[in-house]
Amino acid sequence: MINMQPPPSETQRAVDRARRGDQQALGELLEQYRGRLRRMVALRLDPRLNGRGDPSDVIHEGCIDATRRLSEYAVDPSTPFYIWPRFLVGQRIVDIHRRHLGVQARQAGREVSLDRGPMLEASTAALAAQLLGKLTSPSQAAIRAEPKIRLQEALNAMDSTDREILILRHYEQMTNGEAALVPGLDKSAASKRYTRALARLKSILSSLPGGDSVASR
C-alpha cells in the first residue's frame, strides 16, 4: 500500500545538498512524492473549483514553496520530510478556496479534518465518490446517487479520528509513523485506530451493491 520512497538517510543527504545550493537534489526528492501529493489534493480540492484550480499547478506551487522555505524544515529535520511539502501544498489549497469560495471554504458539516493547522478539510462526499468509483463501472454512473448517499452517511458516522487515520494511511499512503504525527497520536494508537477503521470501512463497503469484491481486498 505504501509508495516506495527514499530511506531517511538518502532523504537527509538530498536536503543537505539542497541547503548547500544543489536545487536539483531537492527537485528530484520532491518528484518522488508527487503521486502522494496528488492523492492528497484530490480529496481536498473542492469540485466547484474544477477548471480554476488544477491539481498539478497546486502541487507545483507547493513544491516551489518547499524549495524556497527549506531552511524552515532544516530547523527540525527529525520530522519525516514528506510532511513538509504536504503541509505547504495544503496551504496552497487553503489559499485557493479562500480566494474563489470565500467563507464557503470554511463551511462546516460533513467534512473530515485531515490535518492540524491550516490544512483544508476534505468532504466525505469526495471520499464517497472515490470509493464508489471502485464499486461500479462508468456505465452505471446514473444509479450511483443512492449508494453514494448511504456511503457518505456511514462515513460521517465513523469516529472522526479513526476516519482521519484511515484516509492518511489508505489514501494518502502514509506510513504509520507519518500518519500518527498529523493528529498527534503515538504510533501504537494510530495503528490500532487504522485497523479498527479499515474493518469498519470493509463492513460499510460490503453492505453496498457490488461491494463484496472490494471489501474483500
Order of alpha helices (4+ residues) and beta strands (2+ residues): alpha-alpha-alpha-alpha-alpha-alpha-beta-beta-alpha-alpha-alpha-alpha-alpha-alpha
